């Protein structure tokens, strides 16, 4: 069964009619929307990124029978050639913060990676998206400093606060994982002005129909 993770980019997009279910896991409980697919809204109850219980969220997806995951993520561009308003399917990631693990009581070394096969399939569904980039996760909820962005831009193309944690846990659970990132802005120092969360919400509203179309295409083609 296809699992979809939605974040800020899906807040204002029309969602399919699904049944709300609470799922209890060894790491806590979470809420899923279930039907022909399983949809997880990562910021449920307004949780900021640094307080998301990623272990509960991903374990709940596994319990619900999800066998592959497409994540929608909002991101900032670290690369002037990747402009705001575009979509990117990352093919690698790195993290500047702790990554959670389900392996608290055993030594398990997982070779983390985004699924090349699932990413390629996603690109066939959304051919306008750029396939190939590196995503770097920071802790949040604050935006990164100009000095941090200057450093990160030497190693990655996109910056966000969630995908590395989700992808790693999916690997631990044996679930192929791919992501499509909406590029909301140039990161701090790459553009003029001061970015705010309200501006990100305005951007999500602006592109809600396009994001909804991508969501429907993913469900129709990959579910």
C-alpha positions as CSV (number, residue, x, y, z in Angstrom):
1,X,0.0,0.0,0.0
2,X,1.2,3.5,-0.9
3,X,1.9,5.8,2.0
4,X,2.1,9.6,1.5
5,X,3.6,12.1,4.0
6,X,2.4,15.6,3.7
7,X,3.7,18.8,5.3
8,X,3.4,22.5,4.9
9,X,3.0,22.2,1.1
10,X,-0.2,20.2,1.5
11,X,-1.8,22.3,4.2
12,X,-4.1,24.1,1.8
13,X,-4.4,21.5,-1.0
14,X,-7.6,19.4,-1.3
15,X,-7.0,16.0,0.2
16,X,-8.7,12.7,-0.8
17,X,-11.6,11.4,1.3
18,X,-10.0,9.1,3.9
19,X,-10.9,7.7,7.3
20,X,-9.1,9.2,10.3
21,X,-7.5,6.5,12.5
22,X,-5.4,6.7,15.6
23,X,-2.6,4.2,15.6
24,X,-0.7,3.2,18.7
25,X,2.9,2.2,18.4
26,X,5.8,1.3,20.8
27,X,6.9,4.9,20.4
28,X,3.6,6.7,21.0
29,X,0.4,7.2,19.0
30,X,-0.2,9.2,15.8
31,X,-3.1,9.9,13.5
32,X,-3.4,8.5,10.0
33,X,-5.9,9.1,7.2
34,X,-6.6,5.7,5.7
35,X,-8.3,4.3,2.6
36,X,-6.8,3.1,-0.7
37,X,-3.7,4.9,0.5
38,X,-2.4,6.0,3.9
39,X,-1.8,9.7,4.4
40,X,0.2,11.1,7.3
41,X,0.2,14.8,7.9
42,X,3.5,15.4,9.7
43,X,2.6,18.7,11.4
44,X,-0.7,17.4,13.0
45,X,-1.9,19.5,15.9
46,X,0.5,22.2,14.8
47,X,3.6,20.4,15.8
48,X,6.8,22.2,14.8
49,X,9.5,20.1,13.1
50,X,11.7,19.6,16.1
51,X,8.8,18.1,18.1
52,X,7.5,15.7,15.6
53,X,7.6,12.1,16.9
54,X,9.1,10.6,13.8
55,X,9.4,7.2,15.3
56,X,5.7,7.0,16.1
57,X,4.8,8.4,12.7
58,X,6.9,5.9,10.7
59,X,6.0,2.9,12.9
60,X,2.3,3.7,12.4
61,X,2.8,3.7,8.6
62,X,4.4,0.3,8.9
63,X,1.6,-1.0,11.1
64,X,-1.0,0.3,8.6
65,X,0.6,-1.9,5.9
66,X,2.5,0.7,4.0
67,X,5.1,-0.8,1.7
68,X,6.4,2.3,0.0
69,X,6.3,6.0,0.9
70,X,6.2,9.3,-1.1
71,X,6.9,12.3,1.1
72,X,6.0,15.9,0.2
73,X,8.4,18.3,1.7
74,X,8.8,22.1,1.8
75,X,12.4,23.2,1.3
76,X,14.7,26.2,0.7
77,X,17.1,26.3,-2.2
78,X,20.9,26.3,-1.6
79,X,21.5,26.5,-5.3
80,X,20.8,29.6,-7.4
81,X,20.0,27.3,-10.3
82,X,17.1,25.8,-8.3
83,X,14.6,28.6,-8.2
84,X,11.6,29.1,-5.9
85,X,8.4,27.6,-7.3
86,X,10.2,24.5,-8.7
87,X,9.9,20.9,-7.6
88,X,12.9,18.6,-6.9
89,X,13.1,14.9,-6.3
90,X,16.3,14.5,-4.2
91,X,18.5,11.5,-4.6
92,X,20.6,11.8,-1.5
93,X,20.5,13.5,1.9
94,X,22.6,14.5,4.9
95,X,21.7,15.8,8.3
96,X,23.1,18.4,10.7
97,X,21.0,17.1,13.6
98,X,20.3,13.9,15.4
99,X,18.5,11.3,13.4
100,X,16.0,9.1,15.4
101,X,16.2,5.3,15.3
102,X,13.9,2.5,16.2
103,X,16.9,0.4,17.3
104,X,17.2,1.3,21.0
105,X,18.2,-2.1,22.2
106,X,20.2,-3.6,19.4
107,X,23.2,-2.7,17.2
108,X,21.8,-2.4,13.7
109,X,23.7,-0.5,11.1
110,X,21.4,0.6,8.2
111,X,22.8,1.8,4.9
112,X,20.5,4.8,4.5
113,X,19.4,5.9,1.0
114,X,16.5,7.3,-0.9
115,X,15.1,4.6,-3.2
116,X,16.4,5.1,-6.8
117,X,13.6,3.0,-8.2
118,X,10.8,4.8,-6.4
119,X,12.4,8.2,-7.2
120,X,12.6,7.3,-10.9
121,X,8.9,6.2,-10.8
122,X,8.0,9.4,-9.1
123,X,9.9,11.4,-11.8
124,X,7.8,9.6,-14.5
125,X,4.7,10.8,-12.7
126,X,6.0,14.4,-12.3
127,X,8.4,14.9,-15.2
128,X,8.6,18.6,-14.7
129,X,10.4,18.0,-11.3
130,X,14.2,18.0,-11.2
131,X,15.5,14.6,-10.5
132,X,18.8,14.6,-8.6
133,X,20.0,16.8,-5.7
134,X,21.1,16.5,-2.1
135,X,18.8,17.5,0.7
136,X,20.2,18.6,4.1
137,X,18.2,18.5,7.3
138,X,18.6,21.0,10.0
139,X,16.8,20.9,13.4
140,X,14.5,23.8,13.3
141,X,12.2,25.5,14.1
142,X,14.5,28.5,13.4
143,X,15.8,29.2,10.0
144,X,19.5,28.8,9.4
145,X,22.0,31.6,9.7
146,X,23.8,33.0,6.7
147,X,27.0,31.4,7.8
148,X,25.3,28.0,8.1
149,X,23.8,28.4,4.6
150,X,27.1,29.4,3.2
151,X,28.6,26.2,4.6
152,X,25.7,23.9,3.6
153,X,25.5,25.2,0.1
154,X,28.9,23.7,-0.6
155,X,27.5,20.2,0.0
156,X,23.8,20.2,-0.7
157,X,21.1,21.8,-2.9
158,X,18.1,21.9,-0.6
159,X,17.5,22.5,3.1
160,X,14.6,21.4,5.2
161,X,13.8,20.0,8.6
162,X,12.2,16.6,8.2
163,X,13.1,14.3,5.3
164,X,16.3,12.8,6.6
165,X,14.7,11.5,9.7
166,X,11.7,10.0,7.8
167,X,13.9,8.4,5.1
168,X,16.3,6.9,7.7
169,X,13.4,5.4,9.7
170,X,11.8,4.1,6.6
171,X,15.1,2.3,5.7
172,X,15.1,0.8,9.2
173,X,11.6,-0.5,8.7
174,X,12.4,-1.8,5.2
175,X,10.1,0.6,3.4
176,X,11.3,2.2,0.1
177,X,11.2,6.0,0.4
178,X,11.2,8.8,-2.1
179,X,10.4,12.5,-1.8
180,X,9.3,15.5,-3.9
181,X,10.3,18.8,-2.5
182,X,8.6,22.1,-3.2
183,X,11.1,24.9,-3.3
184,X,9.5,27.8,-1.4
185,X,12.4,30.2,-1.2
186,X,16.1,30.8,-1.5
187,X,17.8,30.1,1.8
188,X,19.0,32.8,4.1
189,X,21.8,34.9,2.4
190,X,20.9,33.8,-1.1
191,X,18.2,36.4,-1.5
192,X,17.3,39.7,0.0
193,X,14.9,40.2,2.8
194,X,13.9,38.2,5.9
195,X,11.9,35.0,5.5
196,X,9.0,34.3,7.9
197,X,6.8,31.3,8.5
198,X,3.8,33.3,7.4
199,X,5.4,33.9,4.1
200,X,5.9,30.1,3.7
201,X,2.2,29.6,4.4
202,X,1.4,32.2,1.7
203,X,3.5,30.4,-0.8
204,X,1.7,27.1,0.0
205,X,-1.6,28.8,-0.5
206,X,-0.4,30.2,-3.8
207,X,0.6,26.8,-5.2
208,X,-2.2,24.8,-3.5
209,X,-3.9,23.8,-6.8
210,X,-0.7,22.7,-8.4
211,X,0.4,20.7,-5.4
212,X,-3.0,19.1,-5.2
213,X,-2.7,18.1,-8.9
214,X,0.7,16.4,-8.2
215,X,-0.8,14.6,-5.2
216,X,-3.7,13.3,-7.3
217,X,-1.3,12.2,-10.0
218,X,0.8,10.3,-7.5
219,X,-2.2,8.6,-6.0
220,X,-3.8,7.8,-9.4
221,X,-0.5,6.4,-10.9
222,X,1.4,4.9,-8.0
223,X,-1.3,3.6,-5.6
